[in-house]
């Protein structure tokens, strides 16, 4: 199982991006969370098999209809949280 943290920048708040992420992550059987950051970016923590995470990243590059993704920063997630589902955090 792979655990990654993604920071997505661009026009990703106020366009349904978190809901988009959550729906696709759940369909790919990925657990973790998505949340808006105060600086206008979106943070995603995803745990799942490598193939599913790679598919999620491809989907997140386009986002929903009104989103415009400029960059996705990727790093290993070094947390102790064991996720059982994918959630939207506020």
N, C-alpha and C positions, 0 to 999 in steps of 0.2 A: 504494500500500500504506500502510495506517495502522498506527501503533505506539502502543499505549496501556498504561498501568499502572493496575490496579484494586486497591484495598485494600477487602476485604470484611470487615465486622464483624457480630457476632452469634454465634449458636451454629453455628460453621462448622468447628470442629476436633473430631475424634473421631466424625464422622457420615458419613464418606465423601465429603466435599465436594471434596477434591483430585481424587479419582478421577472424580467427576461432571464437574468442570471439564475434565479431560483428555479424557474420552470425547467430550464435546460439542465442544470445540475441534477435536479431530481430525476429527470428522464434518463440521465446517464448513470444513475445510482451513486452519485457523489454526495458526500456529507460535508458539512461545514457551515459557513455563513457568508452573507454579503451585507455591507453597510456603507452608507454615505460618510465621507470624511468632511470635516469642516472647511477644508480648502477647495472643495468642489470635485475632488476625485472620489472614486469608489474603491473600497477594499473588499477583496474576496479571499477567503481561506477555504481551500478545497482539499479533501482527502478522498482518495479513490485509486483505482488502478491507473497506470500510466496512460494507457490508450484512451480511457474516458477523459482524463484531464487534458490530454492533447486535443481531443475533440472539443472540449469546452472552451479552451483558449481560442481555437479557430472561430467558434461561434461568437465569443466575446469581442473579437476584433471588429465585427460589423455591428453588433448590438441591435436593438430594436430600430424601428423606422426612423425616428427623429434624433437618434443618437449619432454622435460623430466621435469615434475613438481616435485619439492622437497617439497614445502610447500605452503599452502594458508592461509594467516592471514586474519581473518574476523573481522570487527568492524562495528558499526552503522555509517552511513554517516550523519554527522551533517553539512549540507550545506543548503544554501537558494536557490540553483539553481533549477528551474523547467524545467525538460527535456521534450522534445516532441518527441525525436527520440534517437536512439543509434548511437553514432559516434565514429570514430577513431580520436584521437587527436595526434598531433605531437609536 
